[in-house]
Amino acid sequence: MIVLIRTNDPVTLSFAADTLRQAGIEPLVLDTHMSVVEGSIGVIPRRIAVVDEDAAAARRVLEEAGLAGEMAGDSGA
């Protein structure tokens, strides 16, 4: 798994996940439960990850959607 986005912004998370799904790439939103446990005060960012094989295509899709500034560097889940 490759993490593409780390953010506390629910709008960015929703937009990115939906954009990937529309492109045929299934995202995995990580740390949702941790965010709820910590009280949703925004201390723990949620992450969007994709399988390694989809990483390059997912990056292109997110860049074309205007989310290049939100993307994390190369890292595993």
PyMOL Python script that loads the backbone (N, CA, C, O; Angstrom):
from pymol import cmd

cmd.read_pdbstr("""\
ATOM      1  N   MET A   1       0.852  -1.187   0.000  1.00  0.00           N
ATOM      2  CA  MET A   1       0.000   0.000   0.000  1.00  0.00           C
ATOM      3  C   MET A   1       0.891   1.241   0.000  1.00  0.00           C
ATOM      4  O   MET A   1       1.927   1.288   0.664  1.00  0.00           O
ATOM      5  N   ILE A   2       0.462   2.230  -0.755  1.00  0.00           N
ATOM      6  CA  ILE A   2       1.154   3.512  -0.835  1.00  0.00           C
ATOM      7  C   ILE A   2       0.208   4.587  -0.334  1.00  0.00           C
ATOM      8  O   ILE A   2      -0.921   4.694  -0.811  1.00  0.00           O
ATOM      9  N   VAL A   3       0.660   5.385   0.624  1.00  0.00           N
ATOM     10  CA  VAL A   3      -0.125   6.499   1.142  1.00  0.00           C
ATOM     11  C   VAL A   3       0.048   7.677   0.195  1.00  0.00           C
ATOM     12  O   VAL A   3       1.169   8.091  -0.102  1.00  0.00           O
ATOM     13  N   LEU A   4      -1.070   8.210  -0.272  1.00  0.00           N
ATOM     14  CA  LEU A   4      -1.019   9.335  -1.193  1.00  0.00           C
ATOM     15  C   LEU A   4      -1.359  10.660  -0.534  1.00  0.00           C
ATOM     16  O   LEU A   4      -0.788  11.693  -0.883  1.00  0.00           O
ATOM     17  N   ILE A   5      -2.282  10.639   0.414  1.00  0.00           N
ATOM     18  CA  ILE A   5      -2.731  11.882   1.054  1.00  0.00           C
ATOM     19  C   ILE A   5      -2.836  11.663   2.554  1.00  0.00           C
ATOM     20  O   ILE A   5      -3.310  10.624   3.013  1.00  0.00           O
ATOM     21  N   ARG A   6      -2.390  12.652   3.307  1.00  0.00           N
ATOM     22  CA  ARG A   6      -2.582  12.711   4.763  1.00  0.00           C
ATOM     23  C   ARG A   6      -3.227  14.060   5.057  1.00  0.00           C
ATOM     24  O   ARG A   6      -2.661  15.107   4.742  1.00  0.00           O
ATOM     25  N   THR A   7      -4.412  14.033   5.661  1.00  0.00           N
ATOM     26  CA  THR A   7      -5.088  15.294   5.943  1.00  0.00           C
ATOM     27  C   THR A   7      -6.137  15.122   7.032  1.00  0.00           C
ATOM     28  O   THR A   7      -6.605  14.017   7.304  1.00  0.00           O
ATOM     29  N   ASN A   8      -6.489  16.229   7.636  1.00  0.00           N
ATOM     30  CA  ASN A   8      -7.579  16.276   8.609  1.00  0.00           C
ATOM     31  C   ASN A   8      -8.843  16.835   7.967  1.00  0.00           C
ATOM     32  O   ASN A   8      -9.898  16.868   8.601  1.00  0.00           O
ATOM     33  N   ASP A   9      -8.744  17.273   6.719  1.00  0.00           N
ATOM     34  CA  ASP A   9      -9.861  17.916   6.032  1.00  0.00           C
ATOM     35  C   ASP A   9     -10.805  16.861   5.450  1.00  0.00           C
ATOM     36  O   ASP A   9     -10.434  16.153   4.513  1.00  0.00           O
ATOM     37  N   PRO A  10     -12.022  16.750   5.994  1.00  0.00           N
ATOM     38  CA  PRO A  10     -12.949  15.728   5.508  1.00  0.00           C
ATOM     39  C   PRO A  10     -13.392  15.963   4.064  1.00  0.00           C
ATOM     40  O   PRO A  10     -13.704  15.008   3.353  1.00  0.00           O
ATOM     41  N   VAL A  11     -13.423  17.195   3.633  1.00  0.00           N
ATOM     42  CA  VAL A  11     -13.819  17.500   2.251  1.00  0.00           C
ATOM     43  C   VAL A  11     -12.747  16.992   1.284  1.00  0.00           C
ATOM     44  O   VAL A  11     -13.065  16.380   0.263  1.00  0.00           O
ATOM     45  N   THR A  12     -11.485  17.246   1.607  1.00  0.00           N
ATOM     46  CA  THR A  12     -10.386  16.762   0.769  1.00  0.00           C
ATOM     47  C   THR A  12     -10.389  15.242   0.715  1.00  0.00           C
ATOM     48  O   THR A  12     -10.208  14.659  -0.354  1.00  0.00           O
ATOM     49  N   LEU A  13     -10.593  14.593   1.865  1.00  0.00           N
ATOM     50  CA  LEU A  13     -10.640  13.127   1.905  1.00  0.00           C
ATOM     51  C   LEU A  13     -11.755  12.582   1.026  1.00  0.00           C
ATOM     52  O   LEU A  13     -11.538  11.661   0.238  1.00  0.00           O
ATOM     53  N   SER A  14     -12.926  13.139   1.157  1.00  0.00           N
ATOM     54  CA  SER A  14     -14.071  12.678   0.389  1.00  0.00           C
ATOM     55  C   SER A  14     -13.863  12.908  -1.107  1.00  0.00           C
ATOM     56  O   SER A  14     -14.133  12.019  -1.915  1.00  0.00           O
ATOM     57  N   PHE A  15     -13.388  14.090  -1.474  1.00  0.00           N
ATOM     58  CA  PHE A  15     -13.154  14.419  -2.875  1.00  0.00           C
ATOM     59  C   PHE A  15     -12.100  13.498  -3.485  1.00  0.00           C
ATOM     60  O   PHE A  15     -12.285  12.979  -4.585  1.00  0.00           O
ATOM     61  N   ALA A  16     -11.008  13.301  -2.776  1.00  0.00           N
ATOM     62  CA  ALA A  16      -9.927  12.454  -3.289  1.00  0.00           C
ATOM     63  C   ALA A  16     -10.397  11.010  -3.447  1.00  0.00           C
ATOM     64  O   ALA A  16     -10.143  10.386  -4.477  1.00  0.00           O
ATOM     65  N   ALA A  17     -11.073  10.480  -2.443  1.00  0.00           N
ATOM     66  CA  ALA A  17     -11.547   9.096  -2.508  1.00  0.00           C
ATOM     67  C   ALA A  17     -12.548   8.913  -3.646  1.00  0.00           C
ATOM     68  O   ALA A  17     -12.475   7.928  -4.380  1.00  0.00           O
ATOM     69  N   ASP A  18     -13.478   9.850  -3.799  1.00  0.00           N
ATOM     70  CA  ASP A  18     -14.466   9.753  -4.862  1.00  0.00           C
ATOM     71  C   ASP A  18     -13.813   9.885  -6.237  1.00  0.00           C
ATOM     72  O   ASP A  18     -14.183   9.174  -7.171  1.00  0.00           O
ATOM     73  N   THR A  19     -12.850  10.784  -6.361  1.00  0.00           N
ATOM     74  CA  THR A  19     -12.135  10.972  -7.629  1.00  0.00           C
ATOM     75  C   THR A  19     -11.410   9.691  -8.026  1.00  0.00           C
ATOM     76  O   THR A  19     -11.437   9.297  -9.192  1.00  0.00           O
ATOM     77  N   LEU A  20     -10.768   9.045  -7.071  1.00  0.00           N
ATOM     78  CA  LEU A  20     -10.077   7.789  -7.356  1.00  0.00           C
ATOM     79  C   LEU A  20     -11.068   6.699  -7.757  1.00  0.00           C
ATOM     80  O   LEU A  20     -10.823   5.956  -8.708  1.00  0.00           O
ATOM     81  N   ARG A  21     -12.174   6.602  -7.044  1.00  0.00           N
ATOM     82  CA  ARG A  21     -13.174   5.577  -7.379  1.00  0.00           C
ATOM     83  C   ARG A  21     -13.718   5.783  -8.790  1.00  0.00           C
ATOM     84  O   ARG A  21     -13.906   4.817  -9.530  1.00  0.00           O
ATOM     85  N   GLN A  22     -13.969   7.031  -9.165  1.00  0.00           N
ATOM     86  CA  GLN A  22     -14.473   7.314 -10.503  1.00  0.00           C
ATOM     87  C   GLN A  22     -13.466   6.915 -11.581  1.00  0.00           C
ATOM     88  O   GLN A  22     -13.846   6.608 -12.711  1.00  0.00           O
ATOM     89  N   ALA A  23     -12.187   6.921 -11.224  1.00  0.00           N
ATOM     90  CA  ALA A  23     -11.134   6.519 -12.162  1.00  0.00           C
ATOM     91  C   ALA A  23     -10.896   5.003 -12.127  1.00  0.00           C
ATOM     92  O   ALA A  23     -10.008   4.499 -12.815  1.00  0.00           O
ATOM     93  N   GLY A  24     -11.682   4.282 -11.332  1.00  0.00           N
ATOM     94  CA  GLY A  24     -11.531   2.834 -11.253  1.00  0.00           C
ATOM     95  C   GLY A  24     -10.445   2.371 -10.301  1.00  0.00           C
ATOM     96  O   GLY A  24      -9.992   1.229 -10.378  1.00  0.00           O
ATOM     97  N   ILE A  25     -10.026   3.250  -9.407  1.00  0.00           N
ATOM     98  CA  ILE A  25      -8.994   2.928  -8.420  1.00  0.00           C
ATOM     99  C   ILE A  25      -9.652   2.921  -7.041  1.00  0.00           C
ATOM    100  O   ILE A  25     -10.248   3.919  -6.633  1.00  0.00           O
ATOM    101  N   GLU A  26      -9.549   1.814  -6.330  1.00  0.00           N
ATOM    102  CA  GLU A  26     -10.190   1.714  -5.018  1.00  0.00           C
ATOM    103  C   GLU A  26      -9.247   2.211  -3.924  1.00  0.00           C
ATOM    104  O   GLU A  26      -8.219   1.586  -3.663  1.00  0.00           O
ATOM    105  N   PRO A  27      -9.590   3.338  -3.281  1.00  0.00           N
ATOM    106  CA  PRO A  27      -8.757   3.857  -2.201  1.00  0.00           C
ATOM    107  C   PRO A  27      -9.109   3.201  -0.867  1.00  0.00           C
ATOM    108  O   PRO A  27     -10.216   2.699  -0.678  1.00  0.00           O
ATOM    109  N   LEU A  28      -8.163   3.216   0.033  1.00  0.00           N
ATOM    110  CA  LEU A  28      -8.381   2.763   1.395  1.00  0.00           C
ATOM    111  C   LEU A  28      -8.134   3.961   2.301  1.00  0.00           C
ATOM    112  O   LEU A  28      -7.042   4.529   2.305  1.00  0.00           O
ATOM    113  N   VAL A  29      -9.156   4.346   3.071  1.00  0.00           N
ATOM    114  CA  VAL A  29      -9.010   5.472   3.994  1.00  0.00           C
ATOM    115  C   VAL A  29      -8.602   4.897   5.341  1.00  0.00           C
ATOM    116  O   VAL A  29      -9.352   4.150   5.970  1.00  0.00           O
ATOM    117  N   LEU A  30      -7.403   5.258   5.769  1.00  0.00           N
ATOM    118  CA  LEU A  30      -6.829   4.746   7.007  1.00  0.00           C
ATOM    119  C   LEU A  30      -6.981   5.748   8.142  1.00  0.00           C
ATOM    120  O   LEU A  30      -7.061   6.954   7.908  1.00  0.00           O
ATOM    121  N   ASP A  31      -7.019   5.252   9.356  1.00  0.00           N
ATOM    122  CA  ASP A  31      -7.039   6.050  10.592  1.00  0.00           C
ATOM    123  C   ASP A  31      -8.377   6.724  10.863  1.00  0.00           C
ATOM    124  O   ASP A  31      -8.447   7.629  11.696  1.00  0.00           O
ATOM    125  N   THR A  32      -9.432   6.311  10.187  1.00  0.00           N
ATOM    126  CA  THR A  32     -10.749   6.902  10.447  1.00  0.00           C
ATOM    127  C   THR A  32     -11.171   6.645  11.881  1.00  0.00           C
ATOM    128  O   THR A  32     -11.654   7.549  12.563  1.00  0.00           O
ATOM    129  N   HIS A  33     -10.991   5.417  12.340  1.00  0.00           N
ATOM    130  CA  HIS A  33     -11.411   5.075  13.696  1.00  0.00           C
ATOM    131  C   HIS A  33     -10.538   5.772  14.742  1.00  0.00           C
ATOM    132  O   HIS A  33     -11.032   6.169  15.797  1.00  0.00           O
ATOM    133  N   MET A  34      -9.265   5.920  14.456  1.00  0.00           N
ATOM    134  CA  MET A  34      -8.388   6.629  15.401  1.00  0.00           C
ATOM    135  C   MET A  34      -8.810   8.089  15.525  1.00  0.00           C
ATOM    136  O   MET A  34      -8.758   8.662  16.613  1.00  0.00           O
ATOM    137  N   SER A  35      -9.221   8.680  14.431  1.00  0.00           N
ATOM    138  CA  SER A  35      -9.679  10.057  14.459  1.00  0.00           C
ATOM    139  C   SER A  35     -10.912  10.200  15.342  1.00  0.00           C
ATOM    140  O   SER A  35     -11.041  11.177  16.080  1.00  0.00           O
ATOM    141  N   VAL A  36     -11.816   9.232  15.267  1.00  0.00           N
ATOM    142  CA  VAL A  36     -13.023   9.254  16.092  1.00  0.00           C
ATOM    143  C   VAL A  36     -12.666   9.037  17.556  1.00  0.00           C
ATOM    144  O   VAL A  36     -13.204   9.713  18.433  1.00  0.00           O
ATOM    145  N   VAL A  37     -11.760   8.096  17.827  1.00  0.00           N
ATOM    146  CA  VAL A  37     -11.360   7.790  19.204  1.00  0.00           C
ATOM    147  C   VAL A  37     -10.731   9.006  19.877  1.00  0.00           C
ATOM    148  O   VAL A  37     -10.966   9.256  21.060  1.00  0.00           O
ATOM    149  N   GLU A  38      -9.932   9.762  19.124  1.00  0.00           N
ATOM    150  CA  GLU A  38      -9.282  10.924  19.734  1.00  0.00           C
ATOM    151  C   GLU A  38     -10.225  12.114  19.820  1.00  0.00           C
ATOM    152  O   GLU A  38      -9.810  13.201  20.221  1.00  0.00           O
ATOM    153  N   GLY A  39     -11.485  11.929  19.449  1.00  0.00           N
ATOM    154  CA  GLY A  39     -12.476  12.971  19.639  1.00  0.00           C
ATOM    155  C   GLY A  39     -12.691  13.859  18.431  1.00  0.00           C
ATOM    156  O   GLY A  39     -13.362  14.886  18.532  1.00  0.00           O
ATOM    157  N   SER A  40     -12.141  13.488  17.301  1.00  0.00           N
ATOM    158  CA  SER A  40     -12.293  14.257  16.062  1.00  0.00           C
ATOM    159  C   SER A  40     -11.860  15.712  16.222  1.00  0.00           C
ATOM    160  O   SER A  40     -12.445  16.617  15.627  1.00  0.00           O
ATOM    161  N   ILE A  41     -10.830  15.920  17.032  1.00  0.00           N
ATOM    162  CA  ILE A  41     -10.313  17.281  17.204  1.00  0.00           C
ATOM    163  C   ILE A  41      -9.220  17.594  16.188  1.00  0.00           C
ATOM    164  O   ILE A  41      -8.657  18.689  16.192  1.00  0.00           O
ATOM    165  N   GLY A  42      -8.926  16.645  15.331  1.00  0.00           N
ATOM    166  CA  GLY A  42      -7.998  16.904  14.240  1.00  0.00           C
ATOM    167  C   GLY A  42      -6.535  16.657  14.539  1.00  0.00           C
ATOM    168  O   GLY A  42      -5.673  17.119  13.792  1.00  0.00           O
ATOM    169  N   VAL A  43      -6.232  15.946  15.602  1.00  0.00           N
ATOM    170  CA  VAL A  43      -4.840  15.686  15.946  1.00  0.00           C
ATOM    171  C   VAL A  43      -4.243  14.598  15.057  1.00  0.00           C
ATOM    172  O   VAL A  43      -3.084  14.689  14.655  1.00  0.00           O
ATOM    173  N   ILE A  44      -5.021  13.587  14.756  1.00  0.00           N
ATOM    174  CA  ILE A  44      -4.529  12.461  13.958  1.00  0.00           C
ATOM    175  C   ILE A  44      -5.091  12.585  12.542  1.00  0.00           C
ATOM    176  O   ILE A  44      -6.297  12.440  12.341  1.00  0.00           O
ATOM    177  N   PRO A  45      -4.238  12.849  11.572  1.00  0.00           N
ATOM    178  CA  PRO A  45      -4.733  12.951  10.194  1.00  0.00           C
ATOM    179  C   PRO A  45      -5.128  11.586   9.649  1.00  0.00           C
ATOM    180  O   PRO A  45      -4.551  10.565  10.023  1.00  0.00           O
ATOM    181  N   ARG A  46      -6.103  11.579   8.777  1.00  0.00           N
ATOM    182  CA  ARG A  46      -6.485  10.359   8.082  1.00  0.00           C
ATOM    183  C   ARG A  46      -5.676  10.268   6.797  1.00  0.00           C
ATOM    184  O   ARG A  46      -5.214  11.278   6.266  1.00  0.00           O
ATOM    185  N   ARG A  47      -5.511   9.048   6.305  1.00  0.00           N
ATOM    186  CA  ARG A  47      -4.677   8.826   5.125  1.00  0.00           C
ATOM    187  C   ARG A  47      -5.462   8.092   4.054  1.00  0.00           C
ATOM    188  O   ARG A  47      -6.320   7.260   4.346  1.00  0.00           O
ATOM    189  N   ILE A  48      -5.152   8.418   2.808  1.00  0.00           N
ATOM    190  CA  ILE A  48      -5.703   7.681   1.677  1.00  0.00           C
ATOM    191  C   ILE A  48      -4.560   6.907   1.052  1.00  0.00           C
ATOM    192  O   ILE A  48      -3.522   7.471   0.704  1.00  0.00           O
ATOM    193  N   ALA A  49      -4.766   5.606   0.915  1.00  0.00           N
ATOM    194  CA  ALA A  49      -3.743   4.723   0.349  1.00  0.00           C
ATOM    195  C   ALA A  49      -4.343   3.920  -0.793  1.00  0.00           C
ATOM    196  O   ALA A  49      -5.555   3.713  -0.859  1.00  0.00           O
ATOM    197  N   VAL A  50      -3.480   3.475  -1.684  1.00  0.00           N
ATOM    198  CA  VAL A  50      -3.879   2.586  -2.788  1.00  0.00           C
ATOM    199  C   VAL A  50      -2.846   1.467  -2.875  1.00  0.00           C
ATOM    200  O   VAL A  50      -1.744   1.577  -2.337  1.00  0.00           O
ATOM    201  N   VAL A  51      -3.217   0.393  -3.558  1.00  0.00           N
ATOM    202  CA  VAL A  51      -2.253  -0.697  -3.748  1.00  0.00           C
ATOM    203  C   VAL A  51      -1.109  -0.194  -4.624  1.00  0.00           C
ATOM    204  O   VAL A  51      -1.286   0.709  -5.442  1.00  0.00           O
ATOM    205  N   ASP A  52       0.051  -0.785  -4.442  1.00  0.00           N
ATOM    206  CA  ASP A  52       1.260  -0.349  -5.145  1.00  0.00           C
ATOM    207  C   ASP A  52       1.057  -0.244  -6.651  1.00  0.00           C
ATOM    208  O   ASP A  52       1.538   0.701  -7.277  1.00  0.00           O
ATOM    209  N   GLU A  53       0.354  -1.200  -7.233  1.00  0.00           N
ATOM    210  CA  GLU A  53       0.166  -1.239  -8.681  1.00  0.00           C
ATOM    211  C   GLU A  53      -0.629  -0.047  -9.206  1.00  0.00           C
ATOM    212  O   GLU A  53      -0.482   0.330 -10.368  1.00  0.00           O
ATOM    213  N   ASP A  54      -1.472   0.551  -8.360  1.00  0.00           N
ATOM    214  CA  ASP A  54      -2.302   1.681  -8.769  1.00  0.00           C
ATOM    215  C   ASP A  54      -1.687   3.041  -8.427  1.00  0.00           C
ATOM    216  O   ASP A  54      -2.261   4.077  -8.763  1.00  0.00           O
ATOM    217  N   ALA A  55      -0.541   3.051  -7.771  1.00  0.00           N
ATOM    218  CA  ALA A  55       0.021   4.299  -7.248  1.00  0.00           C
ATOM    219  C   ALA A  55       0.286   5.342  -8.330  1.00  0.00           C
ATOM    220  O   ALA A  55      -0.106   6.497  -8.167  1.00  0.00           O
ATOM    221  N   ALA A  56       0.931   4.972  -9.418  1.00  0.00           N
ATOM    222  CA  ALA A  56       1.267   5.954 -10.464  1.00  0.00           C
ATOM    223  C   ALA A  56      -0.002   6.530 -11.090  1.00  0.00           C
ATOM    224  O   ALA A  56      -0.109   7.742 -11.276  1.00  0.00           O
ATOM    225  N   ALA A  57      -0.953   5.671 -11.412  1.00  0.00           N
ATOM    226  CA  ALA A  57      -2.206   6.150 -11.997  1.00  0.00           C
ATOM    227  C   ALA A  57      -2.979   7.017 -11.008  1.00  0.00           C
ATOM    228  O   ALA A  57      -3.569   8.027 -11.393  1.00  0.00           O
ATOM    229  N   ALA A  58      -2.976   6.629  -9.748  1.00  0.00           N
ATOM    230  CA  ALA A  58      -3.680   7.396  -8.719  1.00  0.00           C
ATOM    231  C   ALA A  58      -3.062   8.783  -8.552  1.00  0.00           C
ATOM    232  O   ALA A  58      -3.781   9.770  -8.398  1.00  0.00           O
ATOM    233  N   ARG A  59      -1.737   8.857  -8.581  1.00  0.00           N
ATOM    234  CA  ARG A  59      -1.079  10.160  -8.488  1.00  0.00           C
ATOM    235  C   ARG A  59      -1.499  11.060  -9.647  1.00  0.00           C
ATOM    236  O   ARG A  59      -1.805  12.236  -9.452  1.00  0.00           O
ATOM    237  N   ARG A  60      -1.512  10.496 -10.856  1.00  0.00           N
ATOM    238  CA  ARG A  60      -1.921  11.288 -12.029  1.00  0.00           C
ATOM    239  C   ARG A  60      -3.358  11.790 -11.878  1.00  0.00           C
ATOM    240  O   ARG A  60      -3.649  12.954 -12.152  1.00  0.00           O
ATOM    241  N   VAL A  61      -4.241  10.909 -11.444  1.00  0.00           N
ATOM    242  CA  VAL A  61      -5.649  11.275 -11.273  1.00  0.00           C
ATOM    243  C   VAL A  61      -5.785  12.401 -10.246  1.00  0.00           C
ATOM    244  O   VAL A  61      -6.509  13.368 -10.478  1.00  0.00           O
ATOM    245  N   LEU A  62      -5.096  12.277  -9.125  1.00  0.00           N
ATOM    246  CA  LEU A  62      -5.193  13.296  -8.080  1.00  0.00           C
ATOM    247  C   LEU A  62      -4.557  14.620  -8.515  1.00  0.00           C
ATOM    248  O   LEU A  62      -5.068  15.691  -8.187  1.00  0.00           O
ATOM    249  N   GLU A  63      -3.455  14.548  -9.245  1.00  0.00           N
ATOM    250  CA  GLU A  63      -2.835  15.773  -9.767  1.00  0.00           C
ATOM    251  C   GLU A  63      -3.778  16.481 -10.727  1.00  0.00           C
ATOM    252  O   GLU A  63      -3.940  17.699 -10.655  1.00  0.00           O
ATOM    253  N   GLU A  64      -4.403  15.721 -11.630  1.00  0.00           N
ATOM    254  CA  GLU A  64      -5.347  16.301 -12.590  1.00  0.00           C
ATOM    255  C   GLU A  64      -6.566  16.900 -11.892  1.00  0.00           C
ATOM    256  O   GLU A  64      -7.195  17.817 -12.419  1.00  0.00           O
ATOM    257  N   ALA A  65      -6.899  16.387 -10.718  1.00  0.00           N
ATOM    258  CA  ALA A  65      -8.038  16.898  -9.945  1.00  0.00           C
ATOM    259  C   ALA A  65      -7.648  18.100  -9.090  1.00  0.00           C
ATOM    260  O   ALA A  65      -8.485  18.639  -8.366  1.00  0.00           O
ATOM    261  N   GLY A  66      -6.383  18.526  -9.167  1.00  0.00           N
ATOM    262  CA  GLY A  66      -5.941  19.694  -8.413  1.00  0.00           C
ATOM    263  C   GLY A  66      -5.494  19.395  -6.998  1.00  0.00           C
ATOM    264  O   GLY A  66      -5.430  20.299  -6.165  1.00  0.00           O
ATOM    265  N   LEU A  67      -5.185  18.149  -6.714  1.00  0.00           N
ATOM    266  CA  LEU A  67      -4.785  17.761  -5.348  1.00  0.00           C
ATOM    267  C   LEU A  67      -3.297  17.508  -5.199  1.00  0.00           C
ATOM    268  O   LEU A  67      -2.879  16.879  -4.227  1.00  0.00           O
ATOM    269  N   ALA A  68      -2.491  17.978  -6.132  1.00  0.00           N
ATOM    270  CA  ALA A  68      -1.038  17.749  -6.061  1.00  0.00           C
ATOM    271  C   ALA A  68      -0.446  18.288  -4.757  1.00  0.00           C
ATOM    272  O   ALA A  68       0.458  17.673  -4.191  1.00  0.00           O
ATOM    273  N   GLY A  69      -0.932  19.399  -4.288  1.00  0.00           N
ATOM    274  CA  GLY A  69      -0.431  19.998  -3.054  1.00  0.00           C
ATOM    275  C   GLY A  69      -0.798  19.236  -1.795  1.00  0.00           C
ATOM    276  O   GLY A  69      -0.206  19.456  -0.738  1.00  0.00           O
ATOM    277  N   GLU A  70      -1.762  18.351  -1.899  1.00  0.00           N
ATOM    278  CA  GLU A  70      -2.203  17.557  -0.746  1.00  0.00           C
ATOM    279  C   GLU A  70      -1.485  16.229  -0.645  1.00  0.00           C
ATOM    280  O   GLU A  70      -1.554  15.564   0.388  1.00  0.00           O
ATOM    281  N   MET A  71      -0.788  15.828  -1.716  1.00  0.00           N
ATOM    282  CA  MET A  71      -0.204  14.489  -1.742  1.00  0.00           C
ATOM    283  C   MET A  71       1.046  14.379  -0.882  1.00  0.00           C
ATOM    284  O   MET A  71       1.877  15.285  -0.818  1.00  0.00           O
ATOM    285  N   ALA A  72       1.142  13.214  -0.217  1.00  0.00           N
ATOM    286  CA  ALA A  72       2.287  12.899   0.627  1.00  0.00           C
ATOM    287  C   ALA A  72       3.425  12.374  -0.260  1.00  0.00           C
ATOM    288  O   ALA A  72       3.191  11.992  -1.407  1.00  0.00           O
ATOM    289  N   GLY A  73       4.634  12.356   0.263  1.00  0.00           N
ATOM    290  CA  GLY A  73       5.750  11.753  -0.452  1.00  0.00           C
ATOM    291  C   GLY A  73       5.586  10.252  -0.500  1.00  0.00           C
ATOM    292  O   GLY A  73       4.627   9.721   0.060  1.00  0.00           O
ATOM    293  N   ASP A  74       6.487   9.563  -1.148  1.00  0.00           N
ATOM    294  CA  ASP A  74       6.424   8.097  -1.233  1.00  0.00           C
ATOM    295  C   ASP A  74       6.576   7.487   0.147  1.00  0.00           C
ATOM    296  O   ASP A  74       7.561   7.721   0.847  1.00  0.00           O
ATOM    297  N   SER A  75       5.577   6.700   0.521  1.00  0.00           N
ATOM    298  CA  SER A  75       5.659   5.983   1.794  1.00  0.00           C
ATOM    299  C   SER A  75       4.688   4.823   1.786  1.00  0.00           C
ATOM    300  O   SER A  75       3.708   4.823   1.040  1.00  0.00           O
ATOM    301  N   GLY A  76       4.963   3.843   2.613  1.00  0.00           N
ATOM    302  CA  GLY A  76       4.065   2.708   2.745  1.00  0.00           C
ATOM    303  C   GLY A  76       2.975   3.018   3.730  1.00  0.00           C
ATOM    304  O   GLY A  76       3.010   4.047   4.404  1.00  0.00           O
ATOM    305  N   ALA A  77       2.008   2.138   3.818  1.00  0.00           N
ATOM    306  CA  ALA A  77       0.894   2.343   4.744  1.00  0.00           C
ATOM    307  C   ALA A  77       1.278   1.979   6.144  1.00  0.00           C
ATOM    308  O   ALA A  77       0.460   2.089   7.057  1.00  0.00           O
TER     309      ALA A  77
END
""", "prot")
cmd.dss("prot")
cmd.show_as("cartoon", "prot")
cmd.util.cbc("prot")
cmd.orient("prot")
